[in-house]
Amino acid sequence: MQYSDKVIEHYTHPRNTGVIKNPDGEGTVGNPVCGDIMTIYIKVDDDEKLTDVKFSTFGCGAAIATSSMITEMAIGMDIDEAYKISRNDVAEELDGLPPIKLHCSNLAADALQAAIENYREKKAKSEE
């Protein structure tokens, strides 16, 4: 199994790790087969742009690298644009992943989408 230099860089020096206190949205996903669990936390400004995105991941190197990469990709995007980030987008930004590890990039995209959905649910309830 060969990892790209970007995967190794994001695994050994992950960006945006940790928890956001009082996040505007939070999404947790997992894969029962490999055991990876990933949580993405988001802060959203009044223009619905992601001002901060952090992650907490328990998993393999590819799971950590994809978590790190998706935070880098999403910060500064509006939530609609960030919601469209696909697993392929994450894998391409990392210069590819071994086929057996592609599910890791799927988890990163799913966790970000779950955090955005959580934000939208909270916002809708506060506007009722």
Backbone hydrogen bonds, N-H to C=O, Kabsch-Sander energy under -0.5 kcal/mol:
donor,donor_aa,acceptor,acceptor_aa,energy
3,Y,1,M,-0.5
4,S,96,G,-0.5
7,V,94,L,-0.5
8,I,4,S,-2.1
9,E,5,D,-2.5
10,H,6,K,-2.6
11,Y,7,V,-2.0
12,T,8,I,-2.7
13,H,9,E,-2.2
18,G,55,F,-2.3
21,K,19,V,-0.6
24,D,42,I,-2.3
25,G,42,I,-1.4
27,G,40,I,-2.4
29,V,38,M,-2.5
31,N,36,D,-2.4
35,G,31,N,-2.8
37,I,58,F,-2.4
38,M,29,V,-2.9
39,T,56,S,-2.4
40,I,27,G,-2.7
41,Y,54,K,-2.7
42,I,25,G,-2.6
43,K,52,D,-2.3
45,D,49,K,-2.4
48,E,45,D,-2.0
50,L,77,M,-3.2
51,T,43,K,-2.1
51,T,49,K,-0.7
52,D,43,K,-1.2
54,K,41,Y,-2.1
55,F,16,N,-1.8
56,S,39,T,-2.2
58,F,37,I,-2.9
59,G,57,T,-0.6
64,I,60,C,-2.1
65,A,61,G,-2.6
66,T,62,A,-2.6
67,S,63,A,-2.0
68,S,64,I,-2.5
69,M,65,A,-2.5
70,I,66,T,-2.5
71,T,67,S,-1.6
72,E,68,S,-1.8
73,M,69,M,-2.4
74,A,70,I,-2.2
75,I,71,T,-2.0
76,G,50,L,-3.2
77,M,74,A,-2.5
79,I,48,E,-2.4
82,A,78,D,-2.6
83,Y,79,I,-2.1
84,K,80,D,-0.7
84,K,81,E,-0.9
85,I,82,A,-1.6
90,V,86,S,-1.9
91,A,87,R,-2.4
92,E,88,N,-2.7
93,E,89,D,-2.2
94,L,90,V,-1.3
95,D,92,E,-1.9
96,G,91,A,-3.2
101,K,98,P,-2.5
102,L,99,P,-1.2
104,C,101,K,-1.6
105,S,101,K,-0.7
105,S,102,L,-0.6
106,N,102,L,-1.4
107,L,103,H,-1.8
108,A,104,C,-1.7
109,A,105,S,-2.0
110,D,106,N,-2.5
111,A,107,L,-2.8
112,L,108,A,-2.1
113,Q,109,A,-2.3
114,A,110,D,-2.4
115,A,111,A,-2.1
116,I,112,L,-2.3
117,E,113,Q,-2.6
118,N,114,A,-2.3
119,Y,115,A,-2.2
120,R,116,I,-2.6
121,E,117,E,-2.4
122,K,118,N,-2.4
123,K,119,Y,-2.6
124,A,120,R,-2.5
125,K,121,E,-2.2
126,S,122,K,-2.1
127,E,123,K,-1.2
128,E,125,K,-1.0
